[in-house]
Amino acid sequence: MMNTLDLNACISVKTEDALKALNCIRANKIFAKIFPFNNCNETELNIAVNKKDLKTAMLMLKKNNIEVVAYKSYEENIIGTFYENTGY
């Protein structure tokens, strides 16, 4: 079973597509969480996934006509980085 410590990649989508994108990714048995990471603005949200699932998640979004604004993989857990560097 996956948990948030395994999330080390993110996919940026338009805010209005975020829930549809999350459901699409999860429907394919990929563990994912929506987070408003520091590089997001009011028109985007990031969906965090494990980088081993990044390619599959991106293909599922493309197949469902959901635009990917950006994507990135990290060496460390992105959720922990978010809480350490919230900007507040």
N, CA, C and O atoms as a printed pandas DataFrame, in Angstrom:
     atom_number atom_name residue_name chain_id  residue_number  x_coord  y_coord  z_coord
0              1         N          MET        A               1    0.841   -1.182    0.000
1              2        CA          MET        A               1    0.000    0.000    0.000
2              3         C          MET        A               1    0.883    1.242    0.000
3              4         O          MET        A               1    1.884    1.303    0.714
4              5         N          MET        A               2    0.513    2.210   -0.789
5              6        CA          MET        A               2    1.291    3.441   -0.904
6              7         C          MET        A               2    0.863    4.439    0.172
7              8         O          MET        A               2   -0.232    4.341    0.727
8              9         N          ASN        A               3    1.735    5.388    0.453
9             10        CA          ASN        A               3    1.363    6.508    1.311
10            11         C          ASN        A               3    2.037    7.767    0.791
11            12         O          ASN        A               3    2.778    7.727   -0.191
12            13         N          THR        A               4    1.778    8.874    1.451
13            14        CA          THR        A               4    2.284   10.155    0.957
14            15         C          THR        A               4    3.808   10.225    0.931
15            16         O          THR        A               4    4.364   11.050    0.207
16            17         N          LEU        A               5    4.490    9.393    1.690
17            18        CA          LEU        A               5    5.952    9.394    1.666
18            19         C          LEU        A               5    6.504    8.872    0.341
19            20         O          LEU        A               5    7.676    9.082    0.029
20            21         N          ASP        A               6    5.663    8.194   -0.438
21            22        CA          ASP        A               6    6.087    7.633   -1.722
22            23         C          ASP        A               6    5.863    8.579   -2.899
23            24         O          ASP        A               6    6.176    8.228   -4.037
24            25         N          LEU        A               7    5.329    9.765   -2.644
25            26        CA          LEU        A               7    4.994   10.690   -3.724
26            27         C          LEU        A               7    6.184   11.590   -4.032
27            28         O          LEU        A               7    6.554   12.441   -3.223
28            29         N          ASN        A               8    6.778   11.398   -5.200
29            30        CA          ASN        A               8    7.976   12.157   -5.561
30            31         C          ASN        A               8    7.941   12.670   -7.001
31            32         O          ASN        A               8    8.978   12.864   -7.634
32            33         N          ALA        A               9    6.735   12.882   -7.496
33            34        CA          ALA        A               9    6.551   13.489   -8.818
34            35         C          ALA        A               9    5.233   14.245   -8.799
35            36         O          ALA        A               9    4.346   13.936   -8.004
36            37         N          CYS        A              10    5.106   15.230   -9.670
37            38        CA          CYS        A              10    3.833   15.946   -9.722
38            39         C          CYS        A              10    3.467   16.297  -11.154
39            40         O          CYS        A              10    4.318   16.484  -12.024
40            41         N          ILE        A              11    2.160   16.377  -11.352
41            42        CA          ILE        A              11    1.582   16.725  -12.641
42            43         C          ILE        A              11    0.704   17.944  -12.412
43            44         O          ILE        A              11   -0.209   17.902  -11.587
44            45         N          SER        A              12    0.964   19.025  -13.128
45            46        CA          SER        A              12    0.141   20.232  -13.021
46            47         C          SER        A              12   -0.967   20.185  -14.059
47            48         O          SER        A              12   -0.730   19.927  -15.239
48            49         N          VAL        A              13   -2.190   20.441  -13.589
49            50        CA          VAL        A              13   -3.353   20.508  -14.475
50            51         C          VAL        A              13   -4.129   21.776  -14.156
51            52         O          VAL        A              13   -3.934   22.387  -13.106
52            53         N          LYS        A              14   -5.004   22.163  -15.061
53            54        CA          LYS        A              14   -5.856   23.316  -14.804
54            55         C          LYS        A              14   -6.756   23.013  -13.610
55            56         O          LYS        A              14   -7.205   21.881  -13.434
56            57         N          THR        A              15   -7.014   24.026  -12.796
57            58        CA          THR        A              15   -7.829   23.855  -11.595
58            59         C          THR        A              15   -9.157   23.186  -11.912
59            60         O          THR        A              15   -9.591   22.294  -11.183
60            61         N          GLU        A              16   -9.805   23.606  -12.988
61            62        CA          GLU        A              16  -11.120   23.043  -13.314
62            63         C          GLU        A              16  -11.050   21.580  -13.748
63            64         O          GLU        A              16  -12.074   20.897  -13.759
64            65         N          ASP        A              17   -9.863   21.086  -14.105
65            66        CA          ASP        A              17   -9.686   19.688  -14.502
66            67         C          ASP        A              17   -9.125   18.814  -13.383
67            68         O          ASP        A              17   -8.990   17.603  -13.558
68            69         N          ALA        A              18   -8.799   19.403  -12.251
69            70        CA          ALA        A              18   -8.070   18.687  -11.203
70            71         C          ALA        A              18   -8.818   17.468  -10.671
71            72         O          ALA        A              18   -8.228   16.393  -10.563
72            73         N          LEU        A              19  -10.087   17.603  -10.341
73            74        CA          LEU        A              19  -10.830   16.469   -9.789
74            75         C          LEU        A              19  -11.002   15.364  -10.832
75            76         O          LEU        A              19  -10.857   14.183  -10.516
76            77         N          LYS        A              20  -11.307   15.740  -12.055
77            78        CA          LYS        A              20  -11.431   14.758  -13.140
78            79         C          LYS        A              20  -10.099   14.036  -13.347
79            80         O          LYS        A              20  -10.069   12.818  -13.528
80            81         N          ALA        A              21   -9.004   14.788  -13.320
81            82        CA          ALA        A              21   -7.674   14.198  -13.496
82            83         C          ALA        A              21   -7.340   13.249  -12.351
83            84         O          ALA        A              21   -6.835   12.149  -12.580
84            85         N          LEU        A              22   -7.618   13.668  -11.130
85            86        CA          LEU        A              22   -7.351   12.815   -9.968
86            87         C          LEU        A              22   -8.140   11.514  -10.063
87            88         O          LEU        A              22   -7.589   10.436   -9.838
88            89         N          ASN        A              23   -9.418   11.606  -10.393
89            90        CA          ASN        A              23  -10.250   10.413  -10.521
90            91         C          ASN        A              23   -9.762    9.504  -11.638
91            92         O          ASN        A              23   -9.795    8.282  -11.498
92            93         N          CYS        A              24   -9.318   10.075  -12.729
93            94        CA          CYS        A              24   -8.777    9.303  -13.851
94            95         C          CYS        A              24   -7.532    8.532  -13.424
95            96         O          CYS        A              24   -7.393    7.346  -13.725
96            97         N          ILE        A              25   -6.643    9.202  -12.733
97            98        CA          ILE        A              25   -5.408    8.565  -12.272
98            99         C          ILE        A              25   -5.715    7.465  -11.265
99           100         O          ILE        A              25   -5.179    6.361  -11.365
100          101         N          ARG        A              26   -6.573    7.762  -10.299
101          102        CA          ARG        A              26   -6.922    6.763   -9.278
102          103         C          ARG        A              26   -7.681    5.577   -9.859
103          104         O          ARG        A              26   -7.551    4.461   -9.357
104          105         N          ALA        A              27   -8.466    5.796  -10.900
105          106        CA          ALA        A              27   -9.207    4.700  -11.544
106          107         C          ALA        A              27   -8.253    3.667  -12.131
107          108         O          ALA        A              27   -8.634    2.519  -12.360
108          109         N          ASN        A              28   -7.029    4.075  -12.369
109          110        CA          ASN        A              28   -5.999    3.180  -12.893
110          111         C          ASN        A              28   -5.094    2.641  -11.791
111          112         O          ASN        A              28   -3.967    2.213  -12.041
112          113         N          LYS        A              29   -5.617    2.674  -10.562
113          114        CA          LYS        A              29   -4.928    2.092   -9.388
114          115         C          LYS        A              29   -3.606    2.773   -9.066
115          116         O          LYS        A              29   -2.686    2.140   -8.547
116          117         N          ILE        A              30   -3.509    4.067   -9.374
117          118        CA          ILE        A              30   -2.319    4.848   -9.045
118          119         C          ILE        A              30   -2.645    5.716   -7.843
119          120         O          ILE        A              30   -3.635    6.447   -7.851
120          121         N          PHE        A              31   -1.816    5.638   -6.807
121          122        CA          PHE        A              31   -1.999    6.462   -5.618
122          123         C          PHE        A              31   -1.631    7.899   -5.959
123          124         O          PHE        A              31   -0.551    8.161   -6.488
124          125         N          ALA        A              32   -2.535    8.832   -5.653
125          126        CA          ALA        A              32   -2.309   10.237   -6.005
126          127         C          ALA        A              32   -3.001   11.152   -5.005
127          128         O          ALA        A              32   -4.013   10.787   -4.406
128          129         N          LYS        A              33   -2.443   12.342   -4.833
129          130        CA          LYS        A              33   -3.002   13.378   -3.951
130          131         C          LYS        A              33   -2.915   14.722   -4.655
131          132         O          LYS        A              33   -1.952   14.994   -5.371
132          133         N          ILE        A              34   -3.933   15.569   -4.447
133          134        CA          ILE        A              34   -3.889   16.944   -4.959
134          135         C          ILE        A              34   -3.273   17.831   -3.891
135          136         O          ILE        A              34   -3.657   17.771   -2.723
136          137         N          PHE        A              35   -2.311   18.657   -4.299
137          138        CA          PHE        A              35   -1.691   19.621   -3.394
138          139         C          PHE        A              35   -1.453   20.932   -4.130
139          140         O          PHE        A              35   -1.126   20.925   -5.317
140          141         N          PRO        A              36   -1.615   22.062   -3.436
141          142        CA          PRO        A              36   -1.321   23.372   -4.044
142          143         C          PRO        A              36    0.142   23.742   -3.830
143          144         O          PRO        A              36    0.445   24.638   -3.042
144          145         N          PHE        A              37    1.040   23.067   -4.517
145          146        CA          PHE        A              37    2.463   23.305   -4.313
146          147         C          PHE        A              37    2.846   24.733   -4.663
147          148         O          PHE        A              37    2.103   25.441   -5.343
148          149         N          ASN        A              38    4.012   25.147   -4.192
149          150        CA          ASN        A              38    4.471   26.534   -4.338
150          151         C          ASN        A              38    4.507   27.029   -5.775
151          152         O          ASN        A              38    4.331   28.225   -6.006
152          153         N          ASN        A              39    4.728   26.160   -6.741
153          154        CA          ASN        A              39    4.817   26.613   -8.129
154          155         C          ASN        A              39    3.450   26.750   -8.794
155          156         O          ASN        A              39    3.370   27.100   -9.972
156          157         N          CYS        A              40    2.377   26.480   -8.057
157          158        CA          CYS        A              40    1.030   26.602   -8.616
158          159         C          CYS        A              40    0.522   28.027   -8.474
159          160         O          CYS        A              40    0.952   28.777   -7.598
160          161         N          ASN        A              41   -0.392   28.375   -9.345
161          162        CA          ASN        A              41   -1.095   29.643   -9.207
162          163         C          ASN        A              41   -2.582   29.331   -9.122
163          164         O          ASN        A              41   -2.962   28.165   -9.018
164          165         N          GLU        A              42   -3.428   30.354   -9.165
165          166        CA          GLU        A              42   -4.865   30.126   -8.993
166          167         C          GLU        A              42   -5.496   29.355  -10.154
167          168         O          GLU        A              42   -6.643   28.923  -10.040
168          169         N          THR        A              43   -4.798   29.176  -11.241
169          170        CA          THR        A              43   -5.358   28.455  -12.385
170          171         C          THR        A              43   -4.859   27.014  -12.495
171          172         O          THR        A              43   -5.276   26.285  -13.396
172          173         N          GLU        A              44   -3.969   26.595  -11.585
173          174        CA          GLU        A              44   -3.388   25.249  -11.646
174          175         C          GLU        A              44   -3.365   24.583  -10.279
175          176         O          GLU        A              44   -3.288   25.249   -9.246
176          177         N          LEU        A              45   -3.434   23.266  -10.294
177          178        CA          LEU        A              45   -3.187   22.453   -9.110
178          179         C          LEU        A              45   -2.264   21.318   -9.513
179          180         O          LEU        A              45   -2.239   20.911  -10.675
180          181         N          ASN        A              46   -1.509   20.809   -8.553
181          182        CA          ASN        A              46   -0.617   19.685   -8.811
182          183         C          ASN        A              46   -1.194   18.414   -8.231
183          184         O          ASN        A              46   -1.789   18.411   -7.154
184          185         N          ILE        A              47   -1.008   17.350   -8.957
185          186        CA          ILE        A              47   -1.359   16.020   -8.481
186          187         C          ILE        A              47   -0.047   15.288   -8.251
187          188         O          ILE        A              47    0.738   15.089   -9.178
188          189         N          ALA        A              48    0.180   14.890   -7.010
189          190        CA          ALA        A              48    1.410   14.186   -6.655
190          191         C          ALA        A              48    1.214   12.684   -6.862
191          192         O          ALA        A              48    0.192   12.118   -6.475
192          193         N          VAL        A              49    2.209   12.054   -7.478
193          194        CA          VAL        A              49    2.224   10.611   -7.710
194          195         C          VAL        A              49    3.643   10.103   -7.456
195          196         O          VAL        A              49    4.567   10.894   -7.267
196          197         N          ASN        A              50    3.806    8.799   -7.452
197          198        CA          ASN        A              50    5.142    8.226   -7.399
198          199         C          ASN        A              50    5.736    8.314   -8.799
199          200         O          ASN        A              50    5.033    8.076   -9.781
200          201         N          LYS        A              51    7.008    8.648   -8.905
201          202        CA          LYS        A              51    7.592    8.846  -10.241
202          203         C          LYS        A              51    7.580    7.588  -11.093
203          204         O          LYS        A              51    7.648    7.685  -12.318
204          205         N          LYS        A              52    7.498    6.417  -10.486
205          206        CA          LYS        A              52    7.388    5.193  -11.292
206          207         C          LYS        A              52    6.032    5.113  -11.999
207          208         O          LYS        A              52    5.888    4.384  -12.981
208          209         N          ASP        A              53    5.036    5.862  -11.502
209          210        CA          ASP        A              53    3.703    5.887  -12.104
210          211         C          ASP        A              53    3.469    7.111  -12.988
211          212         O          ASP        A              53    2.397    7.254  -13.575
212          213         N          LEU        A              54    4.453    7.983  -13.084
213          214        CA          LEU        A              54    4.276    9.251  -13.793
214          215         C          LEU        A              54    3.890    9.054  -15.261
215          216         O          LEU        A              54    2.945    9.683  -15.736
216          217         N          LYS        A              55    4.596    8.203  -15.973
217          218        CA          LYS        A              55    4.319    7.993  -17.397
218          219         C          LYS        A              55    2.911    7.437  -17.603
219          220         O          LYS        A              55    2.183    7.905  -18.479
220          221         N          THR        A              56    2.527    6.454  -16.811
221          222        CA          THR        A              56    1.186    5.874  -16.927
222          223         C          THR        A              56    0.115    6.907  -16.631
223          224         O          THR        A              56   -0.885    6.990  -17.344
224          225         N          ALA        A              57    0.317    7.697  -15.582
225          226        CA          ALA        A              57   -0.649    8.735  -15.226
226          227         C          ALA        A              57   -0.798    9.745  -16.359
227          228         O          ALA        A              57   -1.911   10.145  -16.698
228          229         N          MET        A              58    0.315   10.151  -16.937
229          230        CA          MET        A              58    0.279   11.114  -18.041
230          231         C          MET        A              58   -0.458   10.531  -19.253
231          232         O          MET        A              58   -1.229   11.234  -19.906
232          233         N          LEU        A              59   -0.225    9.266  -19.549
233          234        CA          LEU        A              59   -0.917    8.621  -20.667
234          235         C          LEU        A              59   -2.422    8.556  -20.423
235          236         O          LEU        A              59   -3.212    8.759  -21.345
236          237         N          MET        A              60   -2.817    8.274  -19.184
237          238        CA          MET        A              60   -4.238    8.214  -18.852
238          239         C          MET        A              60   -4.899    9.586  -19.001
239          240         O          MET        A              60   -6.032    9.687  -19.471
240          241         N          LEU        A              61   -4.195   10.621  -18.605
241          242        CA          LEU        A              61   -4.739   11.973  -18.747
242          243         C          LEU        A              61   -4.891   12.330  -20.225
243          244         O          LEU        A              61   -5.909   12.889  -20.634
244          245         N          LYS        A              62   -3.883   12.008  -21.014
245          246        CA          LYS        A              62   -3.947   12.287  -22.457
246          247         C          LYS        A              62   -5.108   11.531  -23.096
247          248         O          LYS        A              62   -5.852   12.088  -23.904
248          249         N          LYS        A              63   -5.257   10.266  -22.729
249          250        CA          LYS        A              63   -6.335    9.432  -23.263
250          251         C          LYS        A              63   -7.709   10.015  -22.934
251          252         O          LYS        A              63   -8.657    9.844  -23.701
252          253         N          ASN        A              64   -7.818   10.702  -21.796
253          254        CA          ASN        A              64   -9.086   11.292  -21.360
254          255         C          ASN        A              64   -9.186   12.782  -21.690
255          256         O          ASN        A              64  -10.033   13.492  -21.149
256          257         N          ASN        A              65   -8.316   13.242  -22.579
257          258        CA          ASN        A              65   -8.334   14.638  -23.048
258          259         C          ASN        A              65   -8.206   15.661  -21.924
259          260         O          ASN        A              65   -8.867   16.700  -21.938
260          261         N          ILE        A              66   -7.351   15.357  -20.954
261          262        CA          ILE        A              66   -7.062   16.288  -19.863
262          263         C          ILE        A              66   -5.682   16.877  -20.125
263          264         O          ILE        A              66   -4.694   16.149  -20.219
264          265         N          GLU        A              67   -5.622   18.190  -20.241
265          266        CA          GLU        A              67   -4.367   18.869  -20.559
266          267         C          GLU        A              67   -3.416   18.866  -19.362
267          268         O          GLU        A              67   -3.799   19.229  -18.250
268          269         N          VAL        A              68   -2.189   18.456  -19.604
269          270        CA          VAL        A              68   -1.129   18.535  -18.603
270          271         C          VAL        A              68   -0.380   19.839  -18.848
271          272         O          VAL        A              68    0.175   20.053  -19.926
272          273         N          VAL        A              69   -0.367   20.708  -17.839
273          274        CA          VAL        A              69    0.309   22.000  -17.955
274          275         C          VAL        A              69    1.819   21.814  -17.809
275          276         O          VAL        A              69    2.604   22.411  -18.546
276          277         N          ALA        A              70    2.213   20.977  -16.846
277          278        CA          ALA        A              70    3.633   20.703  -16.594
278          279         C          ALA        A              70    3.733   19.423  -15.768
279          280         O          ALA        A              70    2.745   18.953  -15.204
280          281         N          TYR        A              71    4.938   18.872  -15.707
281          282        CA          TYR        A              71    5.184   17.720  -14.840
282          283         C          TYR        A              71    6.649   17.726  -14.432
283          284         O          TYR        A              71    7.499   18.302  -15.111
284          285         N          LYS        A              72    6.925   17.074  -13.309
285          286        CA          LYS        A              72    8.299   17.036  -12.810
286          287         C          LYS        A              72    8.438   15.886  -11.824
287          288         O          LYS        A              72    7.507   15.579  -11.079
288          289         N          SER        A              73    9.606   15.253  -11.823
289          290        CA          SER        A              73    9.905   14.246  -10.805
290          291         C          SER        A              73   10.995   14.789   -9.891
291          292         O          SER        A              73   11.789   15.641  -10.288
292          293         N          TYR        A              74   11.022   14.291   -8.684
293          294        CA          TYR        A              74   11.945   14.774   -7.655
294          295         C          TYR        A              74   12.711   13.603   -7.063
295          296         O          TYR        A              74   12.287   12.453   -7.179
296          297         N          GLU        A              75   13.820   13.891   -6.440
297          298        CA          GLU        A              75   14.598   12.860   -5.756
298          299         C          GLU        A              75   14.032   12.551   -4.373
299          300         O          GLU        A              75   14.269   11.475   -3.823
300          301         N          GLU        A              76   13.285   13.501   -3.815
301          302        CA          GLU        A              76   12.743   13.316   -2.465
302          303         C          GLU        A              76   11.231   13.456   -2.492
303          304         O          GLU        A              76   10.634   13.793   -3.514
304          305         N          ASN        A              77   10.639   13.193   -1.359
305          306        CA          ASN        A              77    9.195   13.278   -1.196
306          307         C          ASN        A              77    8.708   14.711   -1.362
307          308         O          ASN        A              77    9.146   15.601   -0.634
308          309         N          ILE        A              78    7.812   14.939   -2.307
309          310        CA          ILE        A              78    7.324   16.281   -2.607
310          311         C          ILE        A              78    6.383   16.809   -1.525
311          312         O          ILE        A              78    6.334   18.017   -1.296
312          313         N          ILE        A              79    5.649   15.946   -0.867
313          314        CA          ILE        A              79    4.721   16.380    0.181
314          315         C          ILE        A              79    5.506   16.944    1.360
315          316         O          ILE        A              79    5.163   18.006    1.879
316          317         N          GLY        A              80    6.547   16.252    1.784
317          318        CA          GLY        A              80    7.381   16.743    2.878
318          319         C          GLY        A              80    8.034   18.065    2.535
319          320         O          GLY        A              80    8.121   18.954    3.381
320          321         N          THR        A              81    8.492   18.202    1.302
321          322        CA          THR        A              81    9.087   19.451    0.845
322          323         C          THR        A              81    8.072   20.585    0.908
323          324         O          THR        A              81    8.418   21.705    1.282
324          325         N          PHE        A              82    6.826   20.307    0.548
325          326        CA          PHE        A              82    5.768   21.320    0.595
326          327         C          PHE        A              82    5.607   21.847    2.019
327          328         O          PHE        A              82    5.536   23.059    2.227
328          329         N          TYR        A              83    5.549   20.948    2.997
329          330        CA          TYR        A              83    5.342   21.381    4.378
330          331         C          TYR        A              83    6.562   22.076    4.964
331          332         O          TYR        A              83    6.425   22.922    5.848
332          333         N          GLU        A              84    7.750   21.731    4.485
333          334        CA          GLU        A              84    8.962   22.389    4.968
334          335         C          GLU        A              84    9.141   23.771    4.360
335          336         O          GLU        A              84    9.760   24.635    4.981
336          337         N          ASN        A              85    8.615   24.004    3.159
337          338        CA          ASN        A              85    8.813   25.264    2.435
338          339         C          ASN        A              85    7.484   25.844    1.970
339          340         O          ASN        A              85    7.290   26.054    0.772
340          341         N          THR        A              86    6.574   26.104    2.885
341          342        CA          THR        A              86    5.247   26.584    2.498
342          343         C          THR        A              86    5.246   28.037    2.068
343          344         O          THR        A              86    4.306   28.480    1.407
344          345         N          GLY        A              87    6.274   28.791    2.425
345          346        CA          GLY        A              87    6.320   30.199    2.064
346          347         C          GLY        A              87    5.627   31.094    3.070
347          348         O          GLY        A              87    5.525   32.304    2.865
348          349         N          TYR        A              88    5.154   30.513    4.146
349          350        CA          TYR        A              88    4.467   31.300    5.178
350          351         C          TYR        A              88    5.358   31.541    6.375
351          352         O          TYR        A              88    4.940   32.185    7.336
